[in-house]
Amino acid sequence: TKAIASAKTNAEVNATEWGIQKVGAPNAWEQGIDGGGIVIASLDTGVKWDHPALKEHYLGYDSAHPDAVNHEMNWFDAVFGKTTPY
């Protein structure tokens, strides 16, 4: 019936991806662990800190003071030793 097909579609849409299941994330979520406050690092030659998708989350950026970006301890260049992202 249409109701069964609709329920199956909703279940499929709401299903957790296999990789999320594999690492046990649903168990962590049940314990109230949701990743809030976690710092993620990136080791990449192509990260643009002020990209619109990243800027608000960059540790050195404060939206209250957008012109006072602080890269100290938020940026490390192990290759050329530059103190600001480039």
N, C-alpha and C positions, 0 to 999 in steps of 0.2 A: 504494500500500500504506500501511498504518498507519505504518510506520517512516518513509517519505518524508514523509507529512503531519506527523509529529511533528518531523522535522528542519526542515521548512519553518517550522513554528511557532516552534521554538527560534531559528532564524535571524532570523525577524521580530522576536522578542522582544529578541534581542541586537543588533539593527541600531542603528547610530548615527543619531540624528535628523538631518534634512537640514541644519538650521542649524549644527549642530556640525561637520558635514562642510564646510559652506560657509566657515567661518572657519578651517579647517585645524587644528582641535583635535587630531585623531588624530596628525598629524605632530608637534605639540608634545609630546604624551604619549609618543611614541616617543623623543623627546630627553630624557625625564625631567622635563619641565615639566608640573606638575599643578596649579598655582595655589596651592600651599602657601605661606604667608607673605605672601600678597597682601592688601592693604588695599582694601576697597571703600567708597566714599563714597556717600551718598544725599542727594539734594537733594529733599526732600519735606516737605509740611506735616503729614504724618500718621505719621511714624516714632516708635514708642514704644520707646526703647532697652531698657527692661526687660521687653519682651515675651518670653515663654519661648523663642520661636524665635530671638531675637536676643541676649538678655542675656549668655549665655556667650561670645559672639563680639565683644561691644562692647569696644573698646580700653580704655575707662576702667574696666572691670569686672575685678576679680581675685577669683576664687573663693576664694582663701586669705584674703581680707579683704573679704567681701561688703558690709560696712557702710561701707567706705572707697572709694566710687566716685569716680574722678577724671575730671571732665569737661574739665579744662584741656587744650587741644590735641586733644581728642577730640570736641568739640562746638563748633559755631559757629552763631550766630544772626545772620544778615545783616540781618534785618528789624527786630527789637526789641532786639537786643543782650543778650538774657538769657544768663547764664553757665551755666545748667543746662537740660537738655531739659525741655520742657513740652508 
